[in-house]
Amino acid sequence: MARISIIGTGNMGQAIAGVFGKGGHSVQLLGQSDAATAVNGDIVVLAVPYAAVASIVAERRDSLAGKTVVDITNPVNFETFDSLVVPADGSAAAEISKLLPESKVVKAFNTTFAGTLASGVAGPNTTTVLLAGDDADAKAELAGAIAAGGLKALDAGSLARARELEALGFLQISLAAGEKISWTGGFGVVA
């Protein structure tokens, strides 16, 4: 049974909490303003916009050391919706990893919408959460917690693959914002 803390109480934070709760895990849901409340999870999910990450990391750096930190962000330029705000050869997850060298950073949940997490399906398929990270044990523990909640987890490779996951997340957001797909839709992985 994993102990999981989620920072962010929006749609994604609540949907992720629901997945882990279905799996029988202990879930702590914290708002961004709950900086004085200690993080009690061994897995900590940053379910906040990318622009909020730096301040959260600055406030909680010491308490995140040694923990698995899950980055769900898509660093989209929300003013223009035409680009990402991280270097083309990098990712938000790589930037977070630099800020948290004592943590095990895993990219996950950024290629799913809250609706597909809550329902457990993307079209006719079980929702698949893509993971990228450099620590095999951290990814395996997170994948197990996701699977216990009824979803599929697929290891996409090292943290360097977060760049491709963020590009895929950006494409999905762009399609939904352009009303070409719904916010309850998404990509499915068929094996």
N, CA, C and O of each residue as an XYZ file, in Angstrom:
764
protein
N       0.846     -1.177      0.000
C       0.000      0.000      0.000
C       0.891      1.240      0.000
O       1.664      1.458      0.933
N       0.777      2.043     -1.043
C       1.596      3.255     -1.163
C       0.940      4.416     -0.420
O      -0.283      4.515     -0.319
N       1.797      5.283      0.092
C       1.331      6.554      0.661
C       1.613      7.621     -0.388
O       2.758      7.828     -0.790
N       0.542      8.301     -0.830
C       0.658      9.233     -1.944
C       0.126     10.590     -1.525
O      -0.974     10.702     -0.983
N       0.922     11.620     -1.783
C       0.488     13.002     -1.569
C       0.312     13.647     -2.931
O       1.147     13.476     -3.820
N      -0.762     14.382     -3.093
C      -1.033     15.100     -4.335
C      -1.133     16.569     -3.995
O      -1.960     16.973     -3.178
N      -0.283     17.372     -4.628
C      -0.336     18.815     -4.457
C      -1.091     19.363     -5.651
O      -0.609     19.313     -6.783
N      -2.276     19.886     -5.390
C      -3.157     20.388     -6.432
C      -4.518     19.750     -6.305
O      -4.638     18.527     -6.370
N      -5.551     20.564     -6.122
C      -6.895     20.054     -5.867
C      -7.852     20.291     -7.030
O      -9.068     20.178     -6.875
N      -7.299     20.619     -8.195
C      -8.132     20.830     -9.375
C      -8.627     19.519     -9.947
O      -8.538     18.473     -9.305
N      -9.153     19.587    -11.170
C      -9.719     18.390    -11.812
C      -8.719     17.248    -11.882
O      -9.059     16.109    -11.560
N      -7.487     17.534    -12.298
C      -6.489     16.473    -12.419
C      -6.112     15.914    -11.046
O      -6.042     14.697    -10.876
N      -5.871     16.776    -10.080
C      -5.518     16.303     -8.743
C      -6.588     15.398     -8.164
O      -6.286     14.353     -7.587
N      -7.840     15.804     -8.320
C      -8.942     14.998     -7.795
C      -9.100     13.682     -8.563
O      -9.379     12.643     -7.964
N      -8.921     13.726     -9.889
C      -9.038     12.500    -10.682
C      -7.923     11.517    -10.322
O      -8.170     10.318    -10.193
N      -6.708     12.018    -10.160
C      -5.589     11.153     -9.784
C      -5.808     10.582     -8.386
O      -5.533      9.408     -8.141
N      -6.303     11.412     -7.473
C      -6.613     10.925     -6.127
C      -7.646      9.805     -6.194
O      -7.553      8.829     -5.450
N      -8.625      9.939     -7.077
C      -9.640      8.908     -7.246
C      -9.053      7.592     -7.738
O      -9.438      6.521     -7.269
N      -8.118      7.675     -8.684
C      -7.469      6.456     -9.192
C      -6.731      5.754     -8.060
O      -6.893      4.550     -7.862
N      -5.920      6.507     -7.317
C      -5.157      5.886     -6.233
C      -6.057      5.403     -5.108
O      -5.792      4.372     -4.491
N      -7.118      6.150     -4.846
C      -8.078      5.712     -3.827
C      -8.738      4.398     -4.198
O      -8.932      3.540     -3.336
N      -9.094      4.222     -5.485
C      -9.689      2.959     -5.948
C      -8.733      1.796     -5.727
O      -9.156      0.661     -5.509
N      -7.437      2.094     -5.785
C      -6.434      1.052     -5.587
C      -6.146      0.764     -4.127
O      -5.307     -0.080     -3.813
N      -6.844      1.467     -3.218
C      -6.671      1.215     -1.792
C      -5.475      1.905     -1.170
O      -5.067      1.564     -0.060
N      -4.908      2.876     -1.877
C      -3.739      3.576     -1.356
C      -4.142      4.726     -0.443
O      -5.249      5.254     -0.547
N      -3.244      5.106      0.441
C      -3.443      6.251      1.315
C      -3.160      7.512      0.504
O      -2.062      7.673     -0.028
N      -4.144      8.407      0.407
C      -4.011      9.599     -0.425
C      -4.195     10.858      0.418
O      -5.185     11.010      1.134
N      -3.219     11.750      0.314
C      -3.278     13.074      0.942
C      -3.421     14.086     -0.190
O      -2.574     14.138     -1.081
N      -4.473     14.882     -0.166
C      -4.725     15.887     -1.202
C      -4.489     17.265     -0.593
O      -5.179     17.672      0.342
N      -3.499     17.981     -1.142
C      -3.122     19.286     -0.613
C      -3.329     20.368     -1.660
O      -3.014     20.173     -2.834
N      -3.858     21.504     -1.234
C      -3.949     22.659     -2.118
C      -2.601     23.368     -2.181
O      -1.742     23.167     -1.323
N      -2.427     24.192     -3.197
C      -1.176     24.944     -3.333
C      -0.939     25.846     -2.134
O       0.206     26.142     -1.794
N      -2.009     26.281     -1.496
C      -1.885     27.185     -0.352
C      -1.609     26.460      0.962
O      -1.465     27.100      2.003
N      -1.533     25.116      0.923
C      -1.299     24.322      2.129
C       0.189     24.102      2.392
O       0.584     23.028      2.847
N       1.008     25.099      2.113
C       2.466     24.939      2.227
C       2.910     24.576      3.639
O       3.966     23.968      3.816
N       2.126     24.935      4.635
C       2.505     24.627      6.010
C       2.189     23.179      6.393
O       2.662     22.691      7.420
N       1.400     22.500      5.579
C       1.045     21.112      5.863
C       2.118     20.188      5.306
O       2.468     20.270      4.129
N       2.634     19.315      6.151
C       3.708     18.406      5.734
C       3.199     17.391      4.717
O       2.072     16.904      4.807
N       4.051     17.087      3.755
C       3.775     16.050      2.767
C       4.074     14.713      3.430
O       5.185     14.498      3.914
N       3.081     13.798      3.458
C       3.322     12.524      4.137
C       3.500     11.347      3.181
O       3.737     10.226      3.630
N       3.390     11.578      1.876
C       3.516     10.495      0.915
C       4.949     10.191      0.535
O       5.821     11.059      0.586
N       5.180      8.942      0.153
C       6.461      8.549     -0.424
C       6.469      8.863     -1.906
O       7.530      9.028     -2.508
N       5.275      8.947     -2.499
C       5.077      9.412     -3.870
C       4.357     10.746     -3.761
O       3.333     10.852     -3.085
N       4.890     11.764     -4.427
C       4.292     13.096     -4.379
C       3.983     13.527     -5.810
O       4.882     13.622     -6.646
N       2.712     13.785     -6.083
C       2.265     14.170     -7.415
C       2.101     15.687     -7.459
O       1.385     16.269     -6.644
N       2.774     16.320     -8.421
C       2.631     17.762     -8.636
C       1.527     17.972     -9.663
O       1.790     18.006    -10.865
N       0.295     18.112     -9.191
C      -0.881     18.270    -10.047
C      -1.255     19.747    -10.125
O      -2.366     20.149     -9.780
N      -0.305     20.529    -10.582
C      -0.446     21.980    -10.666
C       0.030     22.433    -12.046
O       0.706     21.675    -12.740
N      -0.313     23.655    -12.452
C       0.231     24.169    -13.708
C       1.760     24.302    -13.610
O       2.305     24.521    -12.528
N       2.426     24.169    -14.736
C       3.884     24.248    -14.744
C       4.382     25.554    -14.121
O       5.407     25.556    -13.439
N       3.679     26.648    -14.343
C       4.101     27.943    -13.806
C       4.142     27.958    -12.278
O       4.832     28.793    -11.694
N       3.423     27.059    -11.625
C       3.387     27.019    -10.156
C       4.464     26.118     -9.559
O       4.695     26.155     -8.350
N       5.122     25.315    -10.384
C       6.048     24.308     -9.876
C       7.239     24.913     -9.142
O       7.594     24.443     -8.062
N       7.856     25.937     -9.702
C       9.076     26.497     -9.103
C       8.840     26.951     -7.670
O       9.675     26.697     -6.802
N       7.720     27.616     -7.403
C       7.474     28.087     -6.032
C       7.176     26.921     -5.088
O       7.594     26.942     -3.930
N       6.464     25.914     -5.570
C       6.172     24.746     -4.731
C       7.468     24.008     -4.400
O       7.687     23.605     -3.257
N       8.321     23.835     -5.403
C       9.600     23.158     -5.180
C      10.460     23.955     -4.205
O      11.099     23.377     -3.327
N      10.480     25.270     -4.353
C      11.271     26.099     -3.443
C      10.783     25.951     -2.000
O      11.590     25.900     -1.072
N       9.463     25.882     -1.813
C       8.886     25.747     -0.471
C       9.109     24.359      0.132
O       9.258     24.224      1.346
N       9.131     23.332     -0.717
C       9.096     21.958     -0.225
C      10.325     21.122     -0.589
O      10.324     19.909     -0.378
N      11.363     21.745     -1.127
C      12.542     21.004     -1.612
C      13.047     19.970     -0.607
O      13.230     18.804     -0.959
N      13.272     20.383      0.629
C      13.832     19.465      1.629
C      12.893     18.291      1.915
O      13.344     17.159      2.091
N      11.593     18.561      1.960
C      10.649     17.488      2.274
C      10.427     16.540      1.092
O       9.856     15.465      1.271
N      10.866     16.916     -0.101
C      10.719     16.059     -1.280
C      11.948     15.186     -1.523
O      11.914     14.283     -2.359
N      13.024     15.451     -0.800
C      14.252     14.666     -0.957
C      13.982     13.199     -0.660
O      13.349     12.872      0.344
N      14.458     12.319     -1.525
C      14.302     10.889     -1.347
C      12.960     10.337     -1.794
O      12.763      9.122     -1.790
N      12.038     11.201     -2.178
C      10.702     10.769     -2.586
C      10.608     10.663     -4.112
O      11.415     11.242     -4.839
N       9.628      9.927     -4.570
C       9.290      9.921     -5.988
C       8.390     11.122     -6.227
O       7.332     11.244     -5.609
N       8.806     12.006     -7.120
C       8.034     13.200     -7.449
C       7.496     13.028     -8.866
O       8.260     12.878     -9.819
N       6.176     13.052     -8.988
C       5.519     12.824    -10.268
C       5.112     14.169    -10.868
O       4.322     14.916    -10.291
N       5.670     14.449    -12.033
C       5.363     15.681    -12.771
C       4.275     15.376    -13.790
O       4.479     14.564    -14.693
N       3.112     16.026    -13.652
C       2.033     15.812    -14.609
C       1.890     16.993    -15.569
O       0.986     17.003    -16.404
N       2.766     17.978    -15.459
C       2.565     19.228    -16.188
C       2.766     19.098    -17.692
O       3.511     18.246    -18.174
N       2.087     19.959    -18.399
C       2.334     20.209    -19.811
C       2.700     21.682    -19.894
O       1.840     22.543    -19.707
N       3.969     21.985    -20.173
C       4.430     23.365    -20.120
C       4.016     24.176    -21.355
O       4.858     24.700    -22.084
N       2.711     24.264    -21.566
C       2.145     24.950    -22.723
C       2.158     26.459    -22.475
O       1.897     26.918    -21.363
N       2.462     27.214    -23.515
C       2.319     28.664    -23.450
C       0.819     28.940    -23.556
O       0.263     28.941    -24.654
N       0.168     29.174    -22.421
C      -1.279     29.327    -22.407
C      -1.747     30.696    -22.892
O      -2.949     30.928    -23.023
N      -0.812     31.601    -23.157
C      -1.188     32.876    -23.762
C      -1.414     32.725    -25.255
O      -2.317     33.341    -25.820
N      -0.588     31.900    -25.893
C      -0.672     31.750    -27.349
C      -1.154     30.376    -27.800
O      -1.629     30.236    -28.926
N      -1.045     29.376    -26.959
C      -1.380     27.983    -27.289
C      -0.618     27.488    -28.517
O      -1.088     26.585    -29.208
N       0.560     28.073    -28.799
C       1.279     27.661    -30.002
C       2.657     27.069    -29.733
O       3.382     26.746    -30.675
N       3.030     26.921    -28.465
C       4.354     26.366    -28.183
C       4.448     25.925    -26.723
O       3.567     26.187    -25.904
N       5.550     25.248    -26.439
C       5.881     24.895    -25.062
C       6.856     25.948    -24.534
O       7.538     26.607    -25.318
N       6.925     26.108    -23.222
C       7.762     27.152    -22.625
C       9.084     26.609    -22.082
O       9.766     27.286    -21.312
N       9.439     25.405    -22.479
C      10.724     24.814    -22.099
C      11.570     24.675    -23.361
O      11.025     24.690    -24.464
N      12.888     24.540    -23.225
C      13.734     24.384    -24.403
C      13.307     23.188    -25.264
O      12.853     22.172    -24.737
N      13.454     23.311    -26.566
C      13.018     22.269    -27.505
C      13.704     20.937    -27.254
O      13.141     19.887    -27.563
N      14.907     20.962    -26.701
C      15.620     19.708    -26.438
C      15.462     19.256    -24.993
O      16.180     18.365    -24.541
N      14.526     19.863    -24.261
C      14.322     19.522    -22.856
C      12.860     19.257    -22.559
O      12.057     19.009    -23.459
N      12.529     19.317    -21.276
C      11.153     19.081    -20.836
C      10.946     19.715    -19.469
O      11.906     20.061    -18.779
N       9.701     19.861    -19.091
C       9.384     20.334    -17.746
C       9.930     19.357    -16.716
O      10.460     19.762    -15.682
N       9.797     18.072    -17.005
C      10.286     17.054    -16.069
C      11.795     17.163    -15.867
O      12.284     17.002    -14.749
N      12.531     17.435    -16.939
C      13.986     17.603    -16.819
C      14.316     18.830    -15.976
O      15.248     18.801    -15.172
N      13.559     19.901    -16.156
C      13.777     21.116    -15.356
C      13.480     20.843    -13.880
O      14.217     21.301    -13.006
N      12.423     20.114    -13.602
C      12.075     19.767    -12.223
C      13.151     18.866    -11.623
O      13.513     19.019    -10.457
N      13.652     17.941    -12.408
C      14.713     17.047    -11.939
C      15.962     17.838    -11.536
O      16.632     17.488    -10.564
N      16.269     18.885    -12.270
C      17.416     19.746    -11.915
C      17.169     20.455    -10.584
O      18.089     20.627     -9.785
N      15.919     20.863    -10.352
C      15.570     21.549     -9.107
C      15.530     20.599     -7.911
O      15.700     21.021     -6.767
N      15.304     19.308     -8.188
C      15.157     18.309     -7.124
C      16.132     17.156     -7.334
O      15.702     16.031     -7.591
N      17.440     17.410     -7.228
C      18.410     16.349     -7.502
C      18.357     15.187     -6.508
O      18.869     14.106     -6.799
N      17.749     15.394     -5.346
C      17.656     14.330     -4.341
C      16.356     13.541     -4.451
O      16.102     12.646     -3.645
N      15.533     13.868     -5.445
C      14.253     13.180     -5.651
C      14.327     12.321     -6.904
O      15.203     12.502     -7.750
N      13.387     11.379     -7.008
C      13.259     10.527     -8.199
C      12.085     11.075     -9.001
O      10.929     10.822     -8.662
N      12.377     11.819    -10.056
C      11.323     12.473    -10.837
C      10.816     11.522    -11.918
O      11.596     10.920    -12.656
N       9.486     11.402    -11.993
C       8.828     10.585    -13.010
C       7.779     11.453    -13.702
O       6.998     12.140    -13.045
N       7.770     11.415    -15.012
C       6.726     12.090    -15.796
C       5.568     11.121    -15.938
O       5.778      9.963    -16.296
N       4.356     11.565    -15.666
C       3.173     10.702    -15.812
C       1.911     11.556    -15.821
O       1.932     12.705    -15.380
N       0.838     11.010    -16.311
C      -0.504     11.603    -16.307
C      -0.667     12.798    -17.242
O      -1.780     13.311    -17.360
N       0.379     13.264    -17.908
C       0.238     14.463    -18.734
C      -0.395     14.182    -20.090
O      -0.767     15.119    -20.797
N      -0.525     12.920    -20.466
C      -1.151     12.596    -21.749
C      -2.576     12.083    -21.564
O      -3.156     11.489    -22.473
N      -3.128     12.316    -20.385
C      -4.514     11.943    -20.092
C      -5.258     13.167    -19.583
O      -4.666     14.056    -18.971
N      -6.523     13.207    -19.832
C      -7.375     14.254    -19.266
C      -8.040     13.699    -18.007
O      -8.116     12.485    -17.819
N      -8.511     14.583    -17.165
C      -9.161     14.174    -15.920
C     -10.346     13.248    -16.185
O     -10.574     12.297    -15.437
N     -11.093     13.524    -17.242
C     -12.266     12.707    -17.555
C     -11.917     11.258    -17.839
O     -12.642     10.353    -17.426
N     -10.799     11.025    -18.552
C     -10.432      9.644    -18.861
C      -9.815      8.956    -17.654
O      -9.868      7.731    -17.548
N      -9.237      9.719    -16.752
C      -8.742      9.131    -15.504
C      -9.924      8.712    -14.630
O      -9.942      7.612    -14.079
N     -10.902      9.598    -14.513
C     -12.060      9.320    -13.659
C     -12.897      8.164    -14.197
O     -13.351      7.317    -13.428
N     -13.103      8.125    -15.517
C     -13.940      7.072    -16.103
C     -13.169      5.766    -16.280
O     -13.760      4.686    -16.306
N     -11.842      5.872    -16.403
C     -11.027      4.677    -16.612
C     -10.965      4.219    -18.050
O     -10.362      3.188    -18.349
N     -11.585      4.976    -18.951
C     -11.564      4.603    -20.364
C     -11.291      5.817    -21.248
O     -11.665      6.947    -20.932
N     -10.625      5.538    -22.364
C     -10.455      6.504    -23.448
C     -11.065      5.822    -24.660
O     -10.453      4.935    -25.254
N     -12.279      6.239    -25.028
C     -13.024      5.518    -26.060
C     -13.337      4.127    -25.547
O     -13.824      3.981    -24.426
N     -13.066      3.088    -26.352
C     -13.353      1.728    -25.913
C     -12.201      1.098    -25.114
O     -12.303     -0.049    -24.680
N     -11.121      1.840    -24.923
C      -9.919      1.285    -24.292
C      -9.766      1.734    -22.841
O     -10.187      2.829    -22.467
N      -9.161      0.876    -22.041
C      -8.795      1.266    -20.683
C      -7.787      2.410    -20.775
O      -6.870      2.365    -21.595
N      -7.949      3.411    -19.957
C      -7.023      4.545    -19.947
C      -5.614      4.048    -19.654
O      -5.387      3.265    -18.731
N      -4.674      4.525    -20.465
C      -3.265      4.182    -20.285
C      -2.506      5.421    -19.841
O      -2.610      6.478    -20.463
N      -1.747      5.288    -18.772
C      -0.894      6.364    -18.272
C       0.533      6.046    -18.711
O       1.086      5.009    -18.344
N       1.121      6.942    -19.494
C       2.499      6.788    -19.950
C       3.440      7.348    -18.888
O       3.178      8.406    -18.316
N       4.545      6.632    -18.625
C       5.516      7.026    -17.604
C       6.892      7.182    -18.234
O       7.251      6.432    -19.141
N       7.658      8.146    -17.759
C       9.059      8.280    -18.157
C       9.861      8.686    -16.929
O       9.448      9.562    -16.169
N      11.012      8.042    -16.739
C      11.859      8.374    -15.596
C      13.117      7.535    -15.610
O      13.204      6.533    -16.320
N      14.082      7.948    -14.828
C      15.374      7.264    -14.797
C      15.492      6.237    -13.679
O      16.429      5.439    -13.688
N      14.571      6.230    -12.716
C      14.636      5.295    -11.599
C      13.618      4.177    -11.817
O      12.412      4.394    -11.703
N      14.113      2.985    -12.131
C      13.233      1.857    -12.448
C      12.311      1.496    -11.288
O      11.142      1.176    -11.503
N      12.826      1.545    -10.064
C      11.999      1.198     -8.906
C      10.874      2.208     -8.704
O       9.748      1.826     -8.389
N      11.170      3.494     -8.883
C      10.152      4.531     -8.735
C       9.054      4.350     -9.778
O       7.868      4.472     -9.470
N       9.457      4.058    -11.015
C       8.459      3.842    -12.073
C       7.623      2.602    -11.786
O       6.407      2.612    -11.977
N       8.267      1.540    -11.331
C       7.537      0.305    -11.043
C       6.528      0.505     -9.912
O       5.402      0.015     -9.992
N       6.925      1.219     -8.864
C       5.998      1.475     -7.760
C       4.815      2.312     -8.230
O       3.670      2.021     -7.883
N       5.087      3.354     -9.019
C       4.015      4.204     -9.533
C       3.117      3.405    -10.469
O       1.894      3.509    -10.384
N       3.702      2.611    -11.357
C       2.918      1.790    -12.284
C       2.012      0.823    -11.520
O       0.861      0.616    -11.904
N       2.522      0.240    -10.454
C       1.711     -0.661     -9.640
C       0.538      0.045     -8.991
O      -0.564     -0.502     -8.928
N       0.768      1.259     -8.507
C      -0.310      2.032     -7.878
C      -1.370      2.418     -8.903
O      -2.563      2.419     -8.598
N      -0.937      2.745    -10.114
C      -1.874      3.089    -11.193
C      -2.688      1.860    -11.573
O      -3.910      1.940    -11.698
N      -2.025      0.730    -11.756
C      -2.720     -0.508    -12.138
C      -3.711     -0.942    -11.062
O      -4.793     -1.436    -11.380
N      -3.350     -0.761     -9.793
C      -4.266     -1.118     -8.705
C      -5.543     -0.285     -8.769
O      -6.596     -0.720     -8.304
N      -5.448      0.917     -9.349
C      -6.612      1.787     -9.512
C      -7.419      1.498    -10.762
O      -8.373      2.215    -11.063
N      -7.048      0.450    -11.499
C      -7.842      0.018    -12.640
C      -7.399      0.544    -13.993
O      -8.066      0.293    -14.997
N      -6.286      1.268    -14.043
C      -5.784      1.796    -15.310
C      -4.568      1.004    -15.763
O      -4.016      0.206    -15.007
N      -4.162      1.231    -16.994
C      -2.930      0.641    -17.502
C      -1.809      1.654    -17.324
O      -2.032      2.862    -17.410
N      -0.609      1.158    -17.077
C       0.584      2.004    -17.007
C       1.583      1.443    -17.999
O       1.792      0.231    -18.060
N       2.201      2.321    -18.775
C       3.155      1.899    -19.791
C       4.436      2.709    -19.635
O       4.422      3.938    -19.700
N       5.537      2.003    -19.430
C       6.846      2.637    -19.265
C       7.346      3.072    -20.638
O       7.637      2.237    -21.494
N       7.443      4.393    -20.843
C       7.883      4.948    -22.128
C       9.396      5.138    -22.186
O       9.923      5.549    -23.220
N      10.103      4.847    -21.093
C      11.558      4.945    -21.120
C      12.113      5.914    -20.100
O      11.484      6.213    -19.085
N      13.295      6.392    -20.392
C      14.025      7.275    -19.480
C      13.357      8.646    -19.383
O      12.422      8.950    -20.124
N      13.850      9.460    -18.464
C      13.304     10.802    -18.289
C      13.461     11.636    -19.560
O      12.704     12.584    -19.770
N      14.427     11.298    -20.405
C      14.590     12.006    -21.678
C      13.343     11.872    -22.548
O      13.091     12.737    -23.386
N      12.560     10.809    -22.372
C      11.323     10.618    -23.151
C      10.209     11.553    -22.689
O       9.174     11.637    -23.351
N      10.391     12.251    -21.580
C       9.375     13.211    -21.133
C       9.133     14.275    -22.196
O       8.027     14.803    -22.305
N      10.157     14.591    -22.976
C      10.004     15.586    -24.048
C       8.914     15.139    -25.023
O       8.056     15.933    -25.407
N       8.949     13.867    -25.418
C       7.933     13.362    -26.345
C       6.565     13.268    -25.681
O       5.546     13.530    -26.319
N       6.536     12.896    -24.409
C       5.253     12.848    -23.705
C       4.636     14.238    -23.612
O       3.423     14.392    -23.755
N       5.469     15.250    -23.373
C       4.958     16.622    -23.295
C       4.483     17.117    -24.660
O       3.508     17.864    -24.741
N       5.162     16.709    -25.730
C       4.702     17.066    -27.080
C       3.353     16.412    -27.362
O       2.471     17.037    -27.950
N       3.188     15.154    -26.945
C       1.918     14.458    -27.127
C       0.818     15.122    -26.298
O      -0.304     15.295    -26.774
N       1.141     15.492    -25.059
C       0.173     16.200    -24.216
C      -0.230     17.529    -24.828
O      -1.404     17.897    -24.804
N       0.746     18.256    -25.380
C       0.491     19.541    -26.037
C      -0.444     19.346    -27.232
O      -1.376     20.126    -27.428
N      -0.195     18.311    -28.026
C      -1.049     18.034    -29.176
C      -2.475     17.749    -28.717
O      -3.431     18.265    -29.296
N      -2.618     16.937    -27.687
C      -3.954     16.602    -27.182
C      -4.683     17.845    -26.683
O      -5.865     18.028    -26.974
N      -3.986     18.704    -25.932
C      -4.593     19.947    -25.439
C      -4.989     20.846    -26.602
O      -6.069     21.436    -26.600
N      -4.109     20.947    -27.600
C      -4.394     21.783    -28.774
C      -5.633     21.294    -29.511
O      -6.469     22.094    -29.932
N      -5.750     19.978    -29.666
C      -6.918     19.424    -30.342
C      -8.200     19.698    -29.559
O      -9.231     20.035    -30.141
N      -8.129     19.552    -28.238
C      -9.313     19.810    -27.414
C      -9.670     21.292    -27.403
O     -10.843     21.651    -27.502
N      -8.663     22.150    -27.285
C      -8.921     23.595    -27.289
C      -9.505     24.041    -28.633
O     -10.300     24.979    -28.689
N      -9.106     23.367    -29.707
C      -9.630     23.665    -31.033
C     -10.929     22.936    -31.338
O     -11.414     22.977    -32.469
N     -11.498     22.267    -30.335
C     -12.764     21.549    -30.422
C     -12.753     20.457    -31.496
O     -13.774     20.175    -32.123
N     -11.580     19.850    -31.694
C     -11.466     18.726    -32.634
C     -11.660     17.402    -31.904
O     -12.051     16.407    -32.514
N     -11.388     17.388    -30.600
C     -11.723     16.270    -29.722
C     -12.313     16.878    -28.458
O     -12.170     18.076    -28.212
N     -12.974     16.055    -27.663
C     -13.559     16.580    -26.425
C     -12.537     16.516    -25.294
O     -11.533     15.811    -25.393
N     -12.799     17.252    -24.228
C     -11.949     17.227    -23.040
C     -12.138     15.929    -22.263
O     -11.423     15.685    -21.291
N     -13.074     15.105    -22.668
C     -13.248     13.791    -22.049
C     -12.682     12.688    -22.934
O     -12.789     11.508    -22.601
N     -12.082     13.063    -24.056
C     -11.480     12.104    -24.974
C     -10.000     11.968    -24.709
O      -9.489     12.446    -23.697
N      -9.327     11.321    -25.614
C      -7.888     11.174    -25.461
C      -7.329     10.111    -26.369
O      -8.053      9.497    -27.153
N      -6.047      9.902    -26.258
C      -5.363      8.891    -27.044
C      -5.436      7.559    -26.313
O      -5.422      7.508    -25.083
N      -5.513      6.498    -27.076
C      -5.498      5.167    -26.511
C      -4.276      4.413    -27.009
O      -3.823      4.635    -28.132
N      -3.748      3.535    -26.194
C      -2.635      2.692    -26.591
C      -3.188      1.286    -26.758
O      -3.734      0.700    -25.823
N      -3.040      0.765    -27.948
C      -3.544     -0.574    -28.252
C      -2.330     -1.475    -28.485
O      -1.496     -1.190    -29.344
N      -2.238     -2.543    -27.730
C      -1.096     -3.442    -27.853
C      -1.423     -4.620    -28.738
O      -0.574     -5.484    -28.956
